[in-house]
Amino acid sequence: MKVVTVSGTCSEVGKTGLVCELLARLPGWAAVKVTRGHYRSCGRDPDTCCVSGLLGDEPRVFGDRAETAVAGKDTARYWTAGAADVRWVVGARGQEDEGLARALRELAGHPGVLVEGNRIVERLSPDLAILVARPGQKEIKPSARRIVGLMDALFVPEGDGASDPGALVGQPGGWGKTVWGPSDLDGIAASLRARA
């Protein structure tokens, strides 16, 4: 089973959109959303974001379609895009790896899995690690700065490429790796199907 991670330089950059675009082109593939929670409110809308009430001594892995196909959730978008199966991993700091390992075991048998999240890349060693960045973004998350060197490719959802992709990831003039845009989606999926 191939594992592809999709990470982002900041919130609302297009990670879920890329996962969905790829799922639509990768029949039989599954998807995992990894959410790290805090034992306090995150300050955002508690109905759509905050997972503090779901945290416990162990990570939680949601796999039932009734729990993962909830309108407004990224995992529901995965189902709509054509995912063969979906898992949502919710954990406190330090629990993400254990939760993801369990989710991947549950999804064994699929040709591949797309995993959305930043922190998990450091210890996962995926077959392909994609970082999503958008021109005009206001910030680069600390978690993204830590994993930039582990990325295999940059995906820019607006247009095809960028004049200075390194600047999008906090390394002006220093990217030097593959840069993809929307016109590359079919090619990315074809390459992943061939690898699987």
C-alpha positions as CSV (number, residue, x, y, z in Angstrom):
1,M,0.0,0.0,0.0
2,K,1.3,3.4,-1.0
3,V,1.1,6.2,1.5
4,V,1.0,9.8,0.3
5,T,0.9,12.8,2.7
6,V,-0.6,16.1,1.9
7,S,0.6,18.9,4.2
8,G,0.2,22.7,4.1
9,T,2.0,25.8,4.8
10,C,-1.0,27.3,6.7
11,S,-4.7,26.7,7.4
12,E,-7.1,27.0,4.5
13,V,-4.4,26.6,1.9
14,G,-6.0,23.8,-0.1
15,K,-4.9,20.5,1.5
16,T,-8.3,19.0,1.5
17,G,-9.0,20.2,-2.0
18,L,-5.9,18.5,-3.3
19,V,-6.7,15.3,-1.4
20,C,-10.2,15.3,-3.0
21,E,-8.9,16.0,-6.5
22,L,-6.5,13.1,-6.2
23,L,-9.2,10.8,-4.7
24,A,-11.4,11.5,-7.7
25,R,-8.6,10.2,-9.9
26,L,-7.5,7.3,-7.8
27,P,-10.2,4.6,-7.6
28,G,-9.9,2.3,-4.6
29,W,-7.7,4.7,-2.6
30,A,-8.6,5.6,1.0
31,A,-8.0,8.8,3.0
32,V,-7.0,9.7,6.5
33,K,-7.4,13.1,8.2
34,V,-5.1,13.6,11.2
35,T,-6.3,16.2,13.8
36,R,-4.2,17.2,16.8
37,G,-6.3,18.6,19.5
38,H,-5.7,20.6,22.6
39,Y,-7.2,20.3,26.1
40,R,-8.7,23.7,25.7
41,S,-10.8,25.5,23.1
42,C,-8.9,26.4,19.9
43,G,-10.8,29.7,19.7
44,R,-12.6,28.7,16.5
45,D,-16.1,27.6,15.9
46,P,-16.7,24.8,18.4
47,D,-19.2,23.1,16.0
48,T,-16.7,22.8,13.1
49,C,-13.2,22.9,14.5
50,C,-12.7,22.2,18.2
51,V,-12.0,18.6,19.1
52,S,-11.0,19.1,22.8
53,G,-14.1,17.1,23.8
54,L,-12.9,14.1,21.9
55,L,-9.5,13.8,23.5
56,G,-8.6,11.1,26.0
57,D,-5.7,8.9,27.2
58,E,-5.5,7.3,23.7
59,P,-6.0,8.6,20.2
60,R,-9.4,8.1,18.6
61,V,-9.8,6.6,15.2
62,F,-13.2,7.2,13.6
63,G,-14.0,4.9,10.8
64,D,-17.8,4.5,10.7
65,R,-19.3,6.3,7.8
66,A,-21.9,7.9,10.0
67,E,-19.1,9.5,12.0
68,T,-16.9,10.5,9.0
69,A,-19.5,11.6,6.4
70,V,-20.8,14.5,8.6
71,A,-21.6,17.6,6.4
72,G,-19.0,20.3,6.7
73,K,-16.2,18.0,7.7
74,D,-13.1,17.4,5.5
75,T,-13.8,13.6,5.9
76,A,-17.2,14.1,4.3
77,R,-15.5,15.8,1.3
78,Y,-13.3,12.7,1.0
79,W,-16.3,10.4,0.7
80,T,-17.9,12.8,-1.9
81,A,-14.7,12.8,-3.9
82,G,-14.7,9.0,-4.2
83,A,-12.7,7.6,-1.3
84,A,-13.0,3.9,-0.9
85,D,-12.7,4.3,2.8
86,V,-12.0,7.1,5.3
87,R,-10.5,7.4,8.8
88,W,-10.4,10.4,11.1
89,V,-7.6,10.3,13.7
90,V,-8.0,12.7,16.6
91,G,-5.3,12.8,19.3
92,A,-3.5,15.0,21.8
93,R,0.1,15.9,21.3
94,G,2.2,12.7,21.0
95,Q,-0.8,10.5,20.1
96,E,-0.9,11.2,16.4
97,D,1.6,8.5,15.4
98,E,-0.2,5.8,17.3
99,G,-3.6,6.8,15.9
100,L,-2.3,7.0,12.3
101,A,-0.6,3.6,12.6
102,R,-3.9,2.1,13.7
103,A,-5.8,3.8,10.9
104,L,-3.3,2.6,8.3
105,R,-3.6,-1.0,9.6
106,E,-7.3,-0.7,9.3
107,L,-7.0,0.5,5.7
108,A,-4.5,-2.2,4.6
109,G,-5.6,-3.8,1.3
110,H,-6.2,-0.6,-0.5
111,P,-3.7,0.3,-3.2
112,G,-3.0,3.6,-1.5
113,V,-3.9,6.0,1.2
114,L,-3.8,9.8,1.2
115,V,-3.0,11.3,4.6
116,E,-3.8,14.9,5.4
117,G,-1.7,16.5,8.1
118,N,1.6,18.1,8.9
119,R,3.1,16.7,12.0
120,I,2.9,13.0,11.0
121,V,5.3,13.5,8.1
122,E,8.4,13.7,10.4
123,R,8.0,10.1,11.5
124,L,6.0,8.4,8.8
125,S,8.4,8.3,5.8
126,P,5.7,8.4,3.1
127,D,6.1,7.2,-0.4
128,L,5.4,10.8,-1.5
129,A,5.1,13.9,0.6
130,I,3.4,16.9,-1.0
131,L,3.3,20.4,0.5
132,V,0.5,22.8,-0.5
133,A,1.2,26.5,-0.6
134,R,-0.7,29.5,-2.0
135,P,0.6,32.8,-3.3
136,G,-0.4,35.6,-0.9
137,Q,-0.6,33.4,2.2
138,K,-0.1,35.4,5.3
139,E,1.8,32.9,7.4
140,I,3.8,29.7,7.4
141,K,2.9,27.4,10.3
142,P,5.8,26.3,12.5
143,S,4.8,22.7,11.8
144,A,5.2,23.4,8.1
145,R,8.6,25.0,8.6
146,R,9.8,21.9,10.3
147,I,8.9,19.5,7.5
148,V,9.8,21.6,4.4
149,G,13.0,19.6,4.0
150,L,11.1,16.3,4.0
151,M,8.8,17.3,1.2
152,D,9.1,15.7,-2.3
153,A,7.0,18.3,-4.1
154,L,5.1,21.5,-3.8
155,F,1.5,22.0,-5.1
156,V,0.3,25.5,-5.8
157,P,-3.5,25.3,-6.3
158,E,-3.7,28.7,-8.0
159,G,-2.1,28.6,-11.4
160,D,0.6,26.3,-12.4
161,G,3.7,26.8,-10.3
162,A,5.0,30.0,-8.8
163,S,7.7,32.6,-9.8
164,D,9.5,31.9,-6.5
165,P,8.3,28.6,-5.0
166,G,10.9,28.8,-2.3
167,A,9.3,32.0,-1.0
168,L,6.0,30.2,-0.6
169,V,7.7,27.7,1.9
170,G,9.9,30.3,3.7
171,Q,13.0,29.6,1.6
172,P,13.2,32.4,-1.0
173,G,15.1,31.1,-4.0
174,G,15.8,27.8,-2.4
175,W,13.1,25.2,-3.3
176,G,14.7,23.2,-6.2
177,K,12.2,20.4,-6.1
178,T,9.1,19.5,-8.2
179,V,6.4,22.2,-8.3
180,W,2.9,21.1,-9.5
181,G,-0.2,23.0,-10.3
182,P,-3.8,22.1,-11.2
183,S,-2.9,21.0,-14.8
184,D,-0.6,18.3,-13.3
185,L,-3.3,16.5,-11.3
186,D,-3.9,13.8,-14.0
187,G,-0.2,13.2,-14.2
188,I,0.3,13.0,-10.4
189,A,-2.6,10.5,-10.2
190,A,-1.2,8.4,-13.1
191,S,2.2,8.2,-11.5
192,L,0.6,7.1,-8.2
193,R,-1.5,4.4,-9.9
194,A,1.6,3.1,-11.6
195,R,3.6,3.0,-8.3
196,A,0.7,1.2,-6.5
